[in-house]
Amino acid sequence: WQRARELDAHYVATGHYAQVAYDQEREQYQLLRAVDQRKDQSYFLFTLSQAQLGRTLFPVGHLTKDEVREKARTLGLRVAEKPDSQDICFVPDGNYARFIEQRVTAAQRARMTAGDIVDQDGQVVGSHEGIHQFTVGQRRGLGLGGLPEPQYVTAIDADRGQVTVGTKAQLMTRGLTVSGVSWVEGVPTQDVMATVKIRYRHPAIPSRIVAQADGRAEVWFQESYPAVTPGQAAVFYAGDRVLGGGWIEKALKA
């Protein structure tokens, strides 16, 4: 949007699958899910302000992906048959660890060293070649065969280079805290009952959101849920409306 202003453009149009509506009664813009729920990208847009939403166009948000492809064929665009991106488009081979290794600074690379894999009691049960190869909830690639129950990554300590694992039951949480919260339609004055997505592809979780000072909030799930990952976005929905979202700080166990 800043670049658009420099070019004296009045609007920014993007190919995101999302929609913008204007609430005449409240005199506010709303950020909505796309018609095509399979391709909806509203999860990534929760930081947009009212001023930005008022100047943003999502021309494919009211269409399905099939309808977009048909329009592209009609216009003779070669991308009409382009395969869908299944993950991060700029990591086509899916090797995120190598992508990171090729782009970090020398200081960052120095922290990407081998370390311990420990259980919930801090006992060493294995080793690893760098914490950038792991994410909370991961089960595969741990190299921990022989343990009585399947193990999952439950926590990552970047400063100590330590990966903690546990059972699926130990992976479960009752909620999370978020920082840097952006409220699309203004900060609520009371607790909000909403659904929350903690990953783009995960289903939304019925939750109670408690707004706090300093752009933070607590999210309490109606039922325990696994794999809350610090650093991911948690985005709040009321039906098809995006209420806001923030960046996960930590999981809440009780």
PESUL-V857439 format. One record per residue. N is the residue number from 1. PHI is phi in whole degrees, -180 to 180 (999 if undefined). PSI is psi in whole degrees, 0 to 359 (999 if undefined). NEAR is the number of other ideal C-beta (glycine too) atoms within 12 Angstrom. Layout:
n:N phi:PHI psi:PSI near:NEAR
n:N phi:PHI psi:PSI near:NEAR
This chain:
n:1 phi:999 psi:322 near:22
n:2 phi:-62 psi:318 near:11
n:3 phi:-65 psi:322 near:9
n:4 phi:-62 psi:319 near:17
n:5 phi:-63 psi:321 near:14
n:6 phi:-63 psi:331 near:8
n:7 phi:-90 psi:4 near:11
n:8 phi:63 psi:33 near:8
n:9 phi:-90 psi:146 near:15
n:10 phi:-92 psi:336 near:13
n:11 phi:-139 psi:157 near:19
n:12 phi:-116 psi:124 near:25
n:13 phi:-108 psi:132 near:18
n:14 phi:-130 psi:163 near:23
n:15 phi:-89 psi:12 near:22
n:16 phi:-62 psi:143 near:29
n:17 phi:-86 psi:92 near:31
n:18 phi:-162 psi:173 near:39
n:19 phi:-139 psi:154 near:32
n:20 phi:-121 psi:134 near:35
n:21 phi:-130 psi:160 near:25
n:22 phi:-116 psi:124 near:18
n:23 phi:-88 psi:105 near:18
n:24 phi:-63 psi:321 near:9
n:25 phi:-66 psi:316 near:8
n:26 phi:-93 psi:351 near:14
n:27 phi:56 psi:50 near:12
n:28 phi:-138 psi:151 near:22
n:29 phi:-85 psi:148 near:28
n:30 phi:-121 psi:140 near:32
n:31 phi:-100 psi:124 near:44
n:32 phi:-121 psi:156 near:33
n:33 phi:-62 psi:159 near:35
n:34 phi:-75 psi:160 near:32
n:35 phi:-61 psi:318 near:23
n:36 phi:-83 psi:96 near:25
n:37 phi:-62 psi:334 near:22
n:38 phi:-68 psi:333 near:15
n:39 phi:-111 psi:2 near:29
n:40 phi:-51 psi:132 near:32
n:41 phi:-121 psi:18 near:31
n:42 phi:-61 psi:334 near:40
n:43 phi:-52 psi:324 near:34
n:44 phi:-85 psi:356 near:26
n:45 phi:-113 psi:12 near:35
n:46 phi:-66 psi:344 near:35
n:47 phi:-83 psi:354 near:26
n:48 phi:-66 psi:135 near:33
n:49 phi:-86 psi:171 near:21
n:50 phi:-60 psi:318 near:24
n:51 phi:-64 psi:321 near:15
n:52 phi:-71 psi:319 near:24
n:53 phi:-62 psi:325 near:33
n:54 phi:-68 psi:346 near:22
n:55 phi:-120 psi:18 near:22
n:56 phi:-117 psi:137 near:31
n:57 phi:-119 psi:134 near:23
n:58 phi:-119 psi:82 near:35
n:59 phi:-68 psi:345 near:21
n:60 phi:-106 psi:3 near:28
n:61 phi:-64 psi:335 near:33
n:62 phi:-96 psi:7 near:20
n:63 phi:-115 psi:156 near:22
n:64 phi:-84 psi:163 near:19
n:65 phi:-62 psi:323 near:26
n:66 phi:-63 psi:321 near:17
n:67 phi:-67 psi:323 near:21
n:68 phi:-65 psi:317 near:29
n:69 phi:-62 psi:319 near:23
n:70 phi:-64 psi:320 near:16
n:71 phi:-64 psi:321 near:18
n:72 phi:-65 psi:321 near:20
n:73 phi:-63 psi:317 near:16
n:74 phi:-60 psi:324 near:11
n:75 phi:-87 psi:358 near:12
n:76 phi:73 psi:28 near:10
n:77 phi:-86 psi:130 near:14
n:78 phi:-69 psi:341 near:10
n:79 phi:-74 psi:357 near:16
n:80 phi:-57 psi:328 near:18
n:81 phi:-106 psi:10 near:12
n:82 phi:-66 psi:131 near:14
n:83 phi:-61 psi:148 near:11
n:84 phi:-67 psi:145 near:16
n:85 phi:-73 psi:127 near:17
n:86 phi:-92 psi:341 near:12
n:87 phi:-148 psi:218 near:15
n:88 phi:-72 psi:121 near:15
n:89 phi:-65 psi:332 near:14
n:90 phi:-93 psi:10 near:13
n:91 phi:-126 psi:69 near:17
n:92 phi:-62 psi:332 near:14
n:93 phi:-90 psi:358 near:13
n:94 phi:76 psi:4 near:14
n:95 phi:-90 psi:84 near:16
n:96 phi:-67 psi:323 near:21
n:97 phi:-60 psi:314 near:23
n:98 phi:-66 psi:321 near:17
n:99 phi:-58 psi:316 near:19
n:100 phi:-68 psi:314 near:21
n:101 phi:-57 psi:326 near:19
n:102 phi:-79 psi:350 near:16
n:103 phi:-124 psi:356 near:16
n:104 phi:-79 psi:161 near:17
n:105 phi:-78 psi:169 near:12
n:106 phi:-61 psi:320 near:9
n:107 phi:-65 psi:320 near:8
n:108 phi:-68 psi:321 near:17
n:109 phi:-64 psi:328 near:15
n:110 phi:-65 psi:336 near:11
n:111 phi:-89 psi:349 near:22
n:112 phi:-91 psi:58 near:26
n:113 phi:-109 psi:171 near:20
n:114 phi:-63 psi:153 near:17
n:115 phi:-158 psi:188 near:26
n:116 phi:-95 psi:148 near:23
n:117 phi:-105 psi:125 near:38
n:118 phi:-124 psi:158 near:28
n:119 phi:-88 psi:186 near:27
n:120 phi:-64 psi:340 near:21
n:121 phi:-96 psi:4 near:11
n:122 phi:85 psi:7 near:16
n:123 phi:-82 psi:135 near:15
n:124 phi:-71 psi:125 near:17
n:125 phi:-120 psi:356 near:25
n:126 phi:-179 psi:188 near:26
n:127 phi:-140 psi:165 near:20
n:128 phi:-142 psi:170 near:31
n:129 phi:-106 psi:9 near:21
n:130 phi:151 psi:133 near:27
n:131 phi:-68 psi:342 near:31
n:132 phi:-68 psi:351 near:28
n:133 phi:-90 psi:3 near:29
n:134 phi:-128 psi:156 near:36
n:135 phi:-143 psi:152 near:27
n:136 phi:-61 psi:134 near:33
n:137 phi:97 psi:349 near:31
n:138 phi:-68 psi:139 near:31
n:139 phi:-117 psi:319 near:25
n:140 phi:-77 psi:153 near:15
n:141 phi:79 psi:13 near:20
n:142 phi:-85 psi:338 near:30
n:143 phi:66 psi:40 near:20
n:144 phi:-120 psi:40 near:27
n:145 phi:-63 psi:152 near:14
n:146 phi:100 psi:348 near:11
n:147 phi:-78 psi:151 near:19
n:148 phi:-63 psi:332 near:10
n:149 phi:-129 psi:151 near:18
n:150 phi:-56 psi:141 near:20
n:151 phi:-110 psi:145 near:33
n:152 phi:-128 psi:150 near:34
n:153 phi:-69 psi:123 near:39
n:154 phi:-108 psi:339 near:37
n:155 phi:-162 psi:153 near:33
n:156 phi:-132 psi:124 near:32
n:157 phi:-107 psi:100 near:22
n:158 phi:-66 psi:322 near:19
n:159 phi:-66 psi:323 near:9
n:160 phi:-96 psi:353 near:17
n:161 phi:64 psi:37 near:25
n:162 phi:-118 psi:136 near:30
n:163 phi:-113 psi:126 near:38
n:164 phi:-103 psi:136 near:34
n:165 phi:-122 psi:161 near:38
n:166 phi:-166 psi:183 near:35
n:167 phi:-77 psi:172 near:21
n:168 phi:-62 psi:324 near:20
n:169 phi:-63 psi:324 near:16
n:170 phi:-77 psi:347 near:26
n:171 phi:-81 psi:340 near:30
n:172 phi:-70 psi:146 near:24
n:173 phi:-136 psi:162 near:35
n:174 phi:-101 psi:353 near:22
n:175 phi:173 psi:198 near:32
n:176 phi:-161 psi:165 near:43
n:177 phi:-112 psi:146 near:30
n:178 phi:-129 psi:151 near:41
n:179 phi:-124 psi:171 near:24
n:180 phi:59 psi:37 near:21
n:181 phi:-70 psi:133 near:37
n:182 phi:-113 psi:120 near:32
n:183 phi:-101 psi:115 near:33
n:184 phi:-62 psi:320 near:39
n:185 phi:-113 psi:21 near:28
n:186 phi:105 psi:152 near:20
n:187 phi:-69 psi:128 near:23
n:188 phi:-71 psi:152 near:22
n:189 phi:-95 psi:357 near:9
n:190 phi:-148 psi:172 near:10
n:191 phi:-57 psi:147 near:17
n:192 phi:-118 psi:128 near:29
n:193 phi:-92 psi:122 near:22
n:194 phi:-153 psi:180 near:34
n:195 phi:-108 psi:148 near:31
n:196 phi:-129 psi:129 near:42
n:197 phi:-101 psi:125 near:35
n:198 phi:-102 psi:358 near:38
n:199 phi:-152 psi:155 near:25
n:200 phi:-59 psi:315 near:27
n:201 phi:-89 psi:356 near:16
n:202 phi:-85 psi:151 near:21
n:203 phi:-67 psi:152 near:15
n:204 phi:-72 psi:143 near:32
n:205 phi:-108 psi:125 near:32
n:206 phi:-59 psi:129 near:22
n:207 phi:-150 psi:166 near:36
n:208 phi:-113 psi:127 near:26
n:209 phi:-109 psi:127 near:38
n:210 phi:-113 psi:107 near:26
n:211 phi:-71 psi:140 near:28
n:212 phi:-126 psi:177 near:19
n:213 phi:-73 psi:168 near:11
n:214 phi:62 psi:32 near:14
n:215 phi:67 psi:32 near:20
n:216 phi:-119 psi:169 near:25
n:217 phi:-160 psi:154 near:39
n:218 phi:-107 psi:140 near:29
n:219 phi:-120 psi:123 near:47
n:220 phi:-115 psi:120 near:31
n:221 phi:-75 psi:150 near:30
n:222 phi:-68 psi:330 near:18
n:223 phi:-136 psi:158 near:14
n:224 phi:-60 psi:149 near:23
n:225 phi:-144 psi:146 near:33
n:226 phi:-92 psi:166 near:29
n:227 phi:62 psi:45 near:30
n:228 phi:-73 psi:123 near:40
n:229 phi:-118 psi:112 near:32
n:230 phi:-55 psi:138 near:29
n:231 phi:100 psi:337 near:21
n:232 phi:-78 psi:163 near:29
n:233 phi:-86 psi:140 near:34
n:234 phi:-113 psi:119 near:50
n:235 phi:-117 psi:134 near:45
n:236 phi:-100 psi:134 near:43
n:237 phi:-127 psi:145 near:34
n:238 phi:-121 psi:97 near:26
n:239 phi:65 psi:237 near:16
n:240 phi:-91 psi:355 near:23
n:241 phi:-86 psi:137 near:30
n:242 phi:-89 psi:116 near:42
n:243 phi:-82 psi:330 near:38
n:244 phi:159 psi:197 near:41
n:245 phi:176 psi:175 near:39
n:246 phi:-160 psi:186 near:36
n:247 phi:-105 psi:126 near:27
n:248 phi:-65 psi:128 near:33
n:249 phi:-94 psi:308 near:27
n:250 phi:-160 psi:162 near:25
n:251 phi:-85 psi:153 near:34
n:252 phi:-113 psi:124 near:26
n:253 phi:-85 psi:331 near:22
n:254 phi:-156 psi:999 near:10
